[in-house]
């Protein structure tokens, strides 16, 4: 009797000890938040990718969680962190990193890199230099570039030839682009049957295109070193917005109003617009759907050639348990490896941030077959970091709202930019007050 | 014109030979067509093969070689039966609890006397003016503390009480003559018996009007379920559908989107077509137009 009681006690104690032990032995479960940046089939591709990772790493069980647009992904990640349920890794729009770092929502990756017996320089050295501006904050690594883009000029080569233009010598300056757009616009009385050029303007895209135009006009959009300043009310920006609005209202070669990205690509594919400025992220879509010859070219300049980086980086939110952090780091390294990032690049049209991706045999073969995929990589020499400030999204929206009014013909560029600057300054005030100076 | 003439022959006898009703009828038909076009386009685009190219995508004329490829694609990308089930669970779960809470709260505001009744009621109404997005973080934190993060119950919980429903039921209950309740009181009916046998049966039109509004709004809700749900197998329809409609960098597969959208709205559409008459009459009698 005594024996059996002791046995029971022992069994119970063993059981109590065994439960946590068993829980510890299972695979580490991690969530990866991902937005769908291109089209729905990629959600399936992402599933395939994660399944492959799980098969190769039995000690980790990753789940891909779809989280909407880039902006929705930021909202969901922030809400999850505040609710005490941070995801283990997120594919986050590259320009949101600064704001998240300011709010202490990111894990500093330096120690994880050091634990791999490598240096920051070596680790970052894998990626194109142009991408590092959005990944490194105050000399610490906070993000790993995953899929990135630059804007491109897409040209319908058949229509260009028809109009007597040489598609092999694409327009290099704004003046030439205006000229091309005029020649490529077809009118039937007052009605336009074919637009010369279309540039998207919807939330997120609009700010990116304004940054592109401002940069090629010699200016800058924001302070790259400090998150509290944007330069909306400046001559370079005014020139850029005036040129864009002239295409619409003066030359009438650009469809009026703020057009979202999908409408622009659809109208290019259908031959309704002869040229468009759009992300290289749309390249695979254009390649698969265009029933005509097309050309991809650098974004034309007014003063200098320059483009902002776009796309997304992988991040690890702050406040995770050590084992999840480690598992997420394994996943991130695997996803950004040359083979995987090359595969993802071919599926989407984004360029692969890992330079070694372009040395893989599959990628070399792919580029030989599709030379248009090279343009974005070549353009990286003149690429600059993507707009990032304190409260990136609201600060960006102040400008986008005003640009939309201009394109709709409801406001003049100058008054729009003054209004945008004022609204943005108001949003940036708390950060400036806290960091650089005490504002009156 | 011939079509309008033919339709018109079925119009009520009394209005047949007047000019203005004729004009009104023609306008109604026009308006109906304007409403119908997006649905038509969705149907046409769903059946259009990708080989037609994007040029024909905006055409309303159906393709000569219709295909089910888009539907199959959409079906493969999303686990639609599961999404349907989840959305149905969410909508019915919310509605059932709401029925209880709005009946009791509506009754309290309509018929009971308690201290601070009017200010409390106005506080309730003020809720209607809050944008739901404002409450995402506090709600999510609460849901996580209750251990309901990533569960369907977590999606439902914030909507169990409804300010709008309470207001609607209060109005409905106030319109019921107190004599009926008095008669039941004389027969010895308890409070809950009175609610159950007098107030609820007499307010059925208000209940169904509320049910329609509640179900459609939660059927269409995107942001809140996106916040709460992580597991792919717990996604509702809206989140599942947006996997292939939300894009950031400018491309879209229209055929698949049309097919997906069709699958999402079909159940609501069919329900509406079947119960059309009852839905409309419930709005008329409950005073919402």
Interface residues (C-beta under 8 A of the other chain):
Chain A: X31 X35 X36 X37 X38 X39 X40 X41 X43 X44 X63 X64 X65 X66 X67 X68 X69 X70 X72 X75 X76 X78 X79 X80 X82 X83 X84 X85 X87 X93 X149 X200 X204 X205 X260 X261 X262 X264 X265 X266 X269 X270 X271 X278 X279 X281 X282 X285 X286 X289 X291 X310
Chain B: X53 X54 X55 X57 X58 X73 X76 X77 X136 X137 X140 X141 X143 X144 X145 X149 X150 X222 X223 X226 X227 X230 X231 X232 X235 X239 X242 X243 X244 X245 X246 X247 X248 X249 X250 X251 X252 X253 X254 X256 X257 X260
